[in-house]
């Protein structure tokens, strides 16, 4: 159910290495998160060049139910954002692992990625 090639956070975000830029990772939310949020109607992302710190808020997802924070899974610099979400935020719902990605971060310390959960640990946390 959750792609094995991704790493996961307790905030229901996924991280894929590498991103389009060398040394970067691509970030999105999990299928569990998009389902819990409901229909995404607006996405607020960090700007390219912004510095983010692991665990800090760096954006928002607005759904028909609520507004939820996006947290940086790693520390680094934003090197890309998914411009398609400006006009079609529902991509987060329909394709959370591919077209619905959120942003890319140039990772300051690659060991942070290694410290994230694998798919089985993430699934186990959901199953409680």
N, CA, C and O atoms as a DFTB+ gen file, in Angstrom:
512 C
 N C O
     1  1       0.820      -1.197       0.000
     2  2       0.000       0.000       0.000
     3  2       0.866       1.264       0.000
     4  3       0.502       2.262      -0.622
     5  1       2.000       1.229       0.688
     6  2       2.909       2.372       0.721
     7  2       4.192       1.993      -0.001
     8  3       4.830       1.003       0.357
     9  1       4.583       2.765      -1.015
    10  2       5.752       2.402      -1.821
    11  2       6.998       2.126      -0.979
    12  3       7.352       2.900      -0.090
    13  1       7.644       1.016      -1.280
    14  2       8.820       0.578      -0.529
    15  2      10.038       1.455      -0.767
    16  3      10.941       1.490       0.068
    17  1      10.082       2.175      -1.907
    18  2      11.259       2.973      -2.236
    19  2      11.258       4.350      -1.582
    20  3      12.146       5.159      -1.849
    21  1      10.274       4.627      -0.730
    22  2      10.167       5.917      -0.068
    23  2      10.506       5.795       1.406
    24  3      10.471       4.705       1.977
    25  1      10.837       6.931       2.018
    26  2      10.976       7.040       3.470
    27  2       9.783       7.854       3.957
    28  3       9.206       8.630       3.195
    29  1       9.413       7.682       5.215
    30  2       8.192       8.292       5.744
    31  2       8.439       8.998       7.074
    32  3       9.363       8.655       7.812
    33  1       7.591       9.998       7.370
    34  2       7.661      10.702       8.648
    35  2       6.390      10.420       9.450
    36  3       5.391       9.945       8.909
    37  1       6.448      10.717      10.732
    38  2       5.259      10.543      11.578
    39  2       4.186      11.577      11.243
    40  3       3.046      11.441      11.687
    41  1       4.530      12.609      10.469
    42  2       3.554      13.614      10.025
    43  2       2.901      13.211       8.701
    44  3       2.235      14.025       8.060
    45  1       3.093      11.950       8.293
    46  2       2.448      11.392       7.092
    47  2       2.957      12.030       5.799
    48  3       2.198      12.270       4.860
    49  1       4.252      12.294       5.781
    50  2       4.900      12.778       4.568
    51  2       5.848      11.700       4.068
    52  3       6.335      10.874       4.840
    53  1       6.105      11.720       2.756
    54  2       7.072      10.789       2.182
    55  2       8.244      11.575       1.614
    56  3       8.124      12.750       1.270
    57  1       9.382      10.891       1.526
    58  2      10.607      11.473       0.984
    59  2      11.173      10.480      -0.019
    60  3      11.324       9.296       0.285
    61  1      11.484      10.965      -1.214
    62  2      12.078      10.117      -2.251
    63  2      13.443      10.689      -2.621
    64  3      13.579      11.880      -2.903
    65  1      14.448       9.821      -2.615
    66  2      15.784      10.194      -3.086
    67  2      16.024       9.493      -4.405
    68  3      15.537       8.378      -4.596
    69  1      16.748      10.097      -5.315
    70  2      17.036      11.531      -5.317
    71  2      15.920      12.305      -5.998
    72  3      15.096      11.750      -6.724
    73  1      15.922      13.592      -5.742
    74  2      15.020      14.482      -6.460
    75  2      15.625      14.768      -7.834
    76  3      16.575      14.102      -8.245
    77  1      15.084      15.745      -8.536
    78  2      15.600      16.089      -9.859
    79  2      16.979      16.737      -9.780
    80  3      17.766      16.641     -10.721
    81  1      17.275      17.397      -8.660
    82  2      18.556      18.052      -8.454
    83  2      19.432      17.154      -7.600
    84  3      18.966      16.619      -6.594
    85  1      20.695      16.978      -7.979
    86  2      21.596      16.101      -7.221
    87  2      21.685      16.558      -5.768
    88  3      21.829      17.748      -5.491
    89  1      21.598      15.610      -4.850
    90  2      21.659      15.920      -3.428
    91  2      20.329      16.372      -2.846
    92  3      20.256      16.778      -1.687
    93  1      19.264      16.298      -3.665
    94  2      17.961      16.728      -3.173
    95  2      17.021      15.536      -3.032
    96  3      17.251      14.463      -3.589
    97  1      15.963      15.762      -2.273
    98  2      14.905      14.768      -2.119
    99  2      13.576      15.422      -2.467
   100  3      13.390      16.624      -2.276
   101  1      12.658      14.614      -2.980
   102  2      11.310      15.077      -3.302
   103  2      10.407      14.711      -2.133
   104  3      10.555      13.644      -1.538
   105  1       9.463      15.605      -1.803
   106  2       8.601      15.451      -0.634
   107  2       7.137      15.540      -1.051
   108  3       6.769      16.342      -1.910
   109  1       6.309      14.703      -0.428
   110  2       4.869      14.760      -0.636
   111  2       4.164      14.214       0.591
   112  3       4.802      13.928       1.604
   113  1       2.848      14.069       0.504
   114  2       2.106      13.469       1.614
   115  2       1.635      12.078       1.200
   116  3       1.495      11.777       0.015
   117  1       1.398      11.251       2.191
   118  2       1.014       9.869       1.935
   119  2      -0.456       9.761       1.532
   120  3      -1.240      10.696       1.691
   121  1      -0.795       8.598       1.010
   122  2      -2.181       8.309       0.665
   123  2      -3.062       8.400       1.910
   124  3      -4.193       8.882       1.839
   125  1      -2.551       7.944       3.035
   126  2      -3.295       8.037       4.304
   127  2      -3.627       9.500       4.600
   128  3      -4.760       9.825       4.954
   129  1      -2.634      10.381       4.454
   130  2      -2.829      11.801       4.772
   131  2      -3.830      12.454       3.824
   132  3      -4.716      13.185       4.266
   133  1      -3.693      12.195       2.520
   134  2      -4.619      12.844       1.574
   135  2      -6.037      12.358       1.799
   136  3      -6.988      13.124       1.643
   137  1      -6.192      11.081       2.169
   138  2      -7.520      10.534       2.443
   139  2      -8.122      11.176       3.694
   140  3      -9.309      11.503       3.723
   141  1      -7.294      11.353       4.726
   142  2      -7.761      11.956       5.973
   143  2      -8.135      13.428       5.778
   144  3      -9.079      13.918       6.398
   145  1      -7.399      14.125       4.922
   146  2      -7.661      15.546       4.692
   147  2      -8.926      15.770       3.876
   148  3      -9.625      16.761       4.088
   149  1      -9.228      14.884       2.964
   150  2     -10.344      15.109       2.049
   151  2      -9.864      15.888       0.843
   152  3      -8.665      15.948       0.572
   153  1     -10.798      16.484       0.116
   154  2     -10.476      17.153      -1.140
   155  2      -9.601      18.384      -0.910
   156  3     -10.017      19.338      -0.253
   157  1      -8.377      18.352      -1.463
   158  2      -7.447      19.472      -1.351
   159  2      -7.890      20.556      -2.335
   160  3      -8.065      20.289      -3.524
   161  1      -8.069      21.787      -1.829
   162  2      -8.524      22.888      -2.673
   163  2      -7.465      23.979      -2.831
   164  3      -7.574      24.813      -3.729
   165  1      -6.440      23.986      -1.970
   166  2      -5.395      25.009      -2.054
   167  2      -4.137      24.468      -1.402
   168  3      -4.192      23.790      -0.375
   169  1      -2.990      24.780      -2.019
   170  2      -1.698      24.355      -1.495
   171  2      -0.806      25.585      -1.359
   172  3      -0.641      26.343      -2.314
   173  1      -0.232      25.784      -0.175
   174  2       0.724      26.865       0.065
   175  2       2.076      26.212       0.334
   176  3       2.249      25.508       1.329
   177  1       3.041      26.455      -0.569
   178  2       4.348      25.818      -0.476
   179  2       5.433      26.841      -0.157
   180  3       5.249      28.038      -0.378
   181  1       6.572      26.362       0.368
   182  2       7.692      27.280       0.577
   183  2       8.210      27.773      -0.781
   184  3       7.888      27.193      -1.818
   185  1       8.998      28.827      -0.770
   186  2       9.562      29.391      -1.993
   187  2      10.923      28.763      -2.275
   188  3      11.650      28.402      -1.350
   189  1      11.263      28.635      -3.556
   190  2      12.600      28.185      -3.931
   191  2      13.612      29.139      -3.305
   192  3      13.478      30.358      -3.403
   193  1      14.631      28.562      -2.659
   194  2      15.633      29.362      -1.966
   195  2      15.408      29.445      -0.472
   196  3      16.330      29.782       0.272
   197  1      14.178      29.139      -0.007
   198  2      13.898      29.143       1.433
   199  2      14.733      28.076       2.129
   200  3      14.932      26.986       1.592
   201  1      15.216      28.391       3.316
   202  2      15.875      27.416       4.173
   203  2      14.814      26.816       5.093
   204  3      14.028      27.545       5.698
   205  1      14.792      25.492       5.197
   206  2      13.832      24.821       6.073
   207  2      14.584      23.957       7.076
   208  3      15.683      23.473       6.806
   209  1      13.972      23.775       8.228
   210  2      14.553      22.969       9.290
   211  2      13.641      21.789       9.566
   212  3      12.427      21.948       9.690
   213  1      14.226      20.610       9.661
   214  2      13.453      19.389       9.911
   215  2      12.510      19.586      11.090
   216  3      12.922      20.030      12.161
   217  1      11.234      19.249      10.881
   218  2      10.223      19.340      11.927
   219  2       9.484      20.661      11.968
   220  3       8.456      20.769      12.636
   221  1       9.990      21.681      11.259
   222  2       9.335      22.985      11.254
   223  2       8.278      23.061      10.156
   224  3       8.392      22.393       9.129
   225  1       7.255      23.875      10.378
   226  2       6.212      24.109       9.397
   227  2       6.791      24.877       8.210
   228  3       7.534      25.842       8.390
   229  1       6.447      24.445       6.997
   230  2       6.953      25.157       5.818
   231  2       5.872      25.375       4.761
   232  3       6.176      25.839       3.662
   233  1       4.622      25.051       5.072
   234  2       3.538      25.259       4.124
   235  2       2.227      24.763       4.696
   236  3       2.153      24.341       5.850
   237  1       1.181      24.820       3.860
   238  2      -0.151      24.384       4.291
   239  2      -0.895      23.707       3.161
   240  3      -0.712      24.022       1.985
   241  1      -1.736      22.770       3.550
   242  2      -2.678      22.138       2.637
   243  2      -4.074      22.485       3.139
   244  3      -4.418      22.204       4.287
   245  1      -4.873      23.097       2.270
   246  2      -6.240      23.457       2.642
   247  2      -7.193      22.513       1.931
   248  3      -7.156      22.364       0.709
   249  1      -8.046      21.879       2.721
   250  2      -9.033      20.966       2.148
   251  2     -10.427      21.494       2.454
   252  3     -10.593      22.523       3.108
   253  1     -11.413      20.771       1.968
   254  2     -12.792      21.157       2.263
   255  2     -13.111      20.958       3.736
   256  3     -14.099      21.497       4.234
   257  1     -12.270      20.177       4.449
   258  2     -12.485      19.905       5.873
   259  2     -11.713      20.832       6.794
   260  3     -12.241      21.277       7.813
   261  1     -10.440      21.135       6.436
   262  2      -9.577      21.856       7.366
   263  2      -8.329      22.372       6.654
   264  3      -8.150      22.170       5.453
   265  1      -7.468      23.044       7.424
   266  2      -6.153      23.458       6.952
   267  2      -5.126      22.682       7.770
   268  3      -5.197      22.655       8.999
   269  1      -4.174      22.053       7.087
   270  2      -3.147      21.258       7.766
   271  2      -1.770      21.774       7.395
   272  3      -1.520      22.152       6.250
   273  1      -0.880      21.785       8.377
   274  2       0.492      22.221       8.138
   275  2       1.273      21.168       7.374
   276  3       1.019      19.970       7.498
   277  1       2.231      21.638       6.581
   278  2       3.232      20.787       5.946
   279  2       4.517      21.005       6.738
   280  3       4.902      22.145       6.999
   281  1       5.171      19.930       7.116
   282  2       6.408      20.016       7.889
   283  2       7.592      19.609       7.024
   284  3       7.488      18.713       6.185
   285  1       8.711      20.277       7.239
   286  2       9.932      19.897       6.533
   287  2      10.442      18.586       7.126
   288  3      10.690      18.518       8.330
   289  1      10.605      17.547       6.313
   290  2      11.092      16.273       6.850
   291  2      12.603      16.262       7.094
   292  3      13.115      15.446       7.860
   293  1      13.307      17.186       6.427
   294  2      14.760      17.298       6.538
   295  2      15.143      18.774       6.532
   296  3      14.351      19.632       6.143
   297  1      16.358      19.053       6.965
   298  2      16.890      20.414       6.938
   299  2      17.602      20.648       5.609
   300  3      18.343      19.787       5.136
   301  1      17.376      21.813       5.013
   302  2      18.055      22.144       3.766
   303  2      17.422      23.329       3.085
   304  3      16.710      24.119       3.705
   305  1      17.693      23.444       1.781
   306  2      17.193      24.556       0.978
   307  2      16.182      24.045      -0.047
   308  3      16.403      23.024      -0.698
   309  1      15.071      24.771      -0.182
   310  2      14.066      24.422      -1.188
   311  2      14.659      24.709      -2.570
   312  3      15.075      25.831      -2.857
   313  1      14.691      23.671      -3.426
   314  2      15.261      23.835      -4.768
   315  2      14.201      23.729      -5.863
   316  3      14.475      24.078      -7.012
   317  1      13.007      23.260      -5.536
   318  2      11.927      23.169      -6.524
   319  2      10.594      23.029      -5.797
   320  3      10.523      22.486      -4.694
   321  1       9.548      23.527      -6.435
   322  2       8.188      23.306      -5.947
   323  2       7.352      22.813      -7.131
   324  3       7.710      23.018      -8.290
   325  1       6.258      22.174      -6.819
   326  2       5.390      21.622      -7.861
   327  2       4.402      22.691      -8.313
   328  3       3.340      22.862      -7.715
   329  1       4.765      23.410      -9.379
   330  2       3.937      24.512      -9.885
   331  2       2.564      24.036     -10.349
   332  3       1.616      24.821     -10.359
   333  1       2.441      22.775     -10.729
   334  2       1.152      22.258     -11.190
   335  2       0.083      22.349     -10.108
   336  3      -1.108      22.412     -10.413
   337  1       0.501      22.356      -8.853
   338  2      -0.472      22.401      -7.756
   339  2      -1.160      23.758      -7.632
   340  3      -2.210      23.864      -6.999
   341  1      -0.570      24.805      -8.238
   342  2      -1.214      26.122      -8.206
   343  2      -2.586      26.078      -8.865
   344  3      -3.548      26.653      -8.355
   345  1      -2.670      25.393      -9.999
   346  2      -3.932      25.347     -10.735
   347  2      -4.700      24.046     -10.511
   348  3      -5.909      23.999     -10.734
   349  1      -4.006      22.981     -10.071
   350  2      -4.675      21.690      -9.867
   351  2      -4.241      21.059      -8.540
   352  3      -3.560      20.034      -8.525
   353  1      -4.641      21.681      -7.430
   354  2      -4.246      21.146      -6.119
   355  2      -4.771      19.736      -5.860
   356  3      -4.238      19.020      -5.013
   357  1      -5.816      19.336      -6.589
   358  2      -6.392      17.999      -6.403
   359  2      -5.439      16.879      -6.813
   360  3      -5.716      15.712      -6.535
   361  1      -4.315      17.207      -7.471
   362  2      -3.313      16.190      -7.789
   363  2      -2.776      15.536      -6.517
   364  3      -2.361      14.377      -6.538
   365  1      -2.784      16.275      -5.420
   366  2      -2.343      15.707      -4.142
   367  2      -3.245      14.537      -3.756
   368  3      -2.777      13.555      -3.181
   369  1      -4.534      14.640      -4.071
   370  2      -5.474      13.559      -3.789
   371  2      -5.384      12.423      -4.795
   372  3      -5.341      11.252      -4.419
   373  1      -5.354      12.775      -6.074
   374  2      -5.456      11.753      -7.111
   375  2      -4.152      10.992      -7.347
   376  3      -4.189       9.842      -7.785
   377  1      -3.008      11.604      -7.068
   378  2      -1.720      10.965      -7.354
   379  2      -0.672      11.435      -6.341
   380  3       0.287      12.110      -6.716
   381  1      -0.847      11.085      -5.057
   382  2       0.020      11.646      -4.012
   383  2       1.499      11.279      -4.139
   384  3       2.354      11.999      -3.623
   385  1       1.817      10.170      -4.816
   386  2       3.219       9.733      -4.883
   387  2       3.939      10.147      -6.161
   388  3       5.153       9.966      -6.258
   389  1       3.235      10.690      -7.133
   390  2       3.878      11.088      -8.388
   391  2       3.537      12.539      -8.719
   392  3       4.262      13.447      -8.311
   393  1       2.453      12.774      -9.449
   394  2       2.109      14.126      -9.904
   395  2       1.776      15.072      -8.760
   396  3       1.882      16.288      -8.918
   397  1       1.373      14.534      -7.604
   398  2       0.975      15.365      -6.470
   399  2       2.089      15.682      -5.478
   400  3       1.813      16.084      -4.348
   401  1       3.354      15.505      -5.890
   402  2       4.469      15.850      -4.995
   403  2       4.413      17.336      -4.645
   404  3       3.788      18.117      -5.362
   405  1       5.058      17.728      -3.554
   406  2       4.964      19.105      -3.070
   407  2       6.196      19.947      -3.402
   408  3       6.087      20.966      -4.083
   409  1       7.379      19.518      -2.915
   410  2       8.592      20.311      -3.119
   411  2       9.821      19.424      -3.036
   412  3       9.748      18.266      -2.627
   413  1      10.967      19.999      -3.439
   414  2      12.247      19.316      -3.326
   415  2      13.171      20.130      -2.430
   416  3      13.187      21.361      -2.471
   417  1      13.941      19.407      -1.620
   418  2      14.869      20.026      -0.684
   419  2      16.271      19.511      -0.974
   420  3      16.485      18.307      -1.109
   421  1      17.229      20.440      -1.070
   422  2      18.637      20.068      -1.121
   423  2      19.039      19.784       0.322
   424  3      19.081      20.692       1.152
   425  1      19.332      18.530       0.613
   426  2      19.498      18.067       1.991
   427  2      20.857      18.479       2.549
   428  3      21.893      18.226       1.934
   429  1      20.842      19.116       3.722
   430  2      22.078      19.548       4.366
   431  2      22.857      18.352       4.921
   432  3      24.088      18.340       4.881
   433  1      22.138      17.342       5.440
   434  2      22.770      16.174       6.054
   435  2      21.996      14.929       5.618
   436  3      20.882      14.687       6.082
   437  1      22.595      14.146       4.725
   438  2      21.885      13.000       4.158
   439  2      21.515      11.949       5.195
   440  3      20.633      11.129       4.939
   441  1      22.159      11.948       6.353
   442  2      21.806      10.972       7.389
   443  2      20.396      11.221       7.924
   444  3      19.789      10.320       8.502
   445  1      19.866      12.444       7.736
   446  2      18.490      12.711       8.165
   447  2      17.505      11.844       7.383
   448  3      16.516      11.372       7.945
   449  1      17.764      11.633       6.111
   450  2      16.893      10.796       5.290
   451  2      16.962       9.354       5.787
   452  3      15.938       8.679       5.901
   453  1      18.172       8.888       6.080
   454  2      18.348       7.523       6.568
   455  2      17.597       7.286       7.873
   456  3      17.199       6.157       8.161
   457  1      17.400       8.335       8.663
   458  2      16.729       8.217       9.954
   459  2      15.214       8.172       9.878
   460  3      14.554       7.952      10.894
   461  1      14.647       8.377       8.686
   462  2      13.196       8.337       8.535
   463  2      12.711       6.890       8.470
   464  3      13.508       5.971       8.281
   465  1      11.407       6.691       8.626
   466  2      10.825       5.346       8.638
   467  2      10.778       4.735       7.246
   468  3      10.610       5.442       6.252
   469  1      10.929       3.414       7.183
   470  2      10.667       2.719       5.923
   471  2       9.172       2.406       5.856
   472  3       8.429       2.680       6.798
   473  1       8.742       1.833       4.738
   474  2       7.311       1.597       4.512
   475  2       6.696       0.696       5.582
   476  3       5.578       0.950       6.029
   477  1       7.400      -0.340       5.993
   478  2       6.825      -1.262       6.979
   479  2       6.691      -0.595       8.344
   480  3       5.713      -0.838       9.051
   481  1       7.654       0.239       8.726
   482  2       7.555       0.944      10.015
   483  2       6.418       1.958       9.970
   484  3       5.688       2.112      10.950
   485  1       6.260       2.648       8.848
   486  2       5.165       3.606       8.701
   487  2       3.817       2.895       8.793
   488  3       2.919       3.346       9.504
   489  1       3.680       1.788       8.078
   490  2       2.443       0.998       8.102
   491  2       2.147       0.501       9.513
   492  3       1.001       0.541       9.962
   493  1       3.175       0.034      10.207
   494  2       2.997      -0.445      11.583
   495  2       2.502       0.676      12.496
   496  3       1.685       0.443      13.386
   497  1       2.993       1.871      12.274
   498  2       2.548       3.007      13.077
   499  2       1.082       3.344      12.824
   500  3       0.372       3.753      13.742
   501  1       0.628       3.176      11.594
   502  2      -0.772       3.410      11.267
   503  2      -1.682       2.345      11.869
   504  3      -2.793       2.626      12.318
   505  1      -1.174       1.111      11.863
   506  2      -1.977       0.009      12.383
   507  2      -2.088       0.050      13.903
   508  3      -2.993      -0.536      14.496
   509  1      -1.126       0.770      14.524
   510  2      -1.126       0.987      15.954
   511  2      -1.126      -0.273      16.734
   512  3      -1.127      -0.237      17.964
